[in-house]
Amino acid sequence: MQNLEQKPKLELNTGWVVHFYDKERRLLFAMEPSHGWMFLAGCIAGLLIGIVGYNVSSVQEAPNRPIEKPLTAPLSVD
């Protein structure tokens, strides 16, 4: 006869899910591994955009100087 009280096999490679509930124990949302990876990718992308934006804004252009006449010696003869 088969053993009816056979224990189910435990699988350890099923991943993870975090459930968030409100105070009345209703499910608000669930975070899966893909949500965590997307959050991390967004943080890295935001950091890179911030660094590039800061570096671009800190580059100073040469000041606009008025065009000056070339210098000539005071006793020059034309």
Summary of the structure (lengths in Angstrom):
residues: 78
radius of gyration: 34.5
end to end distance: 123.7
largest distance: 124.8
contacts: 82
relative contact order: 0.07
helix: 33%
strand: 12%
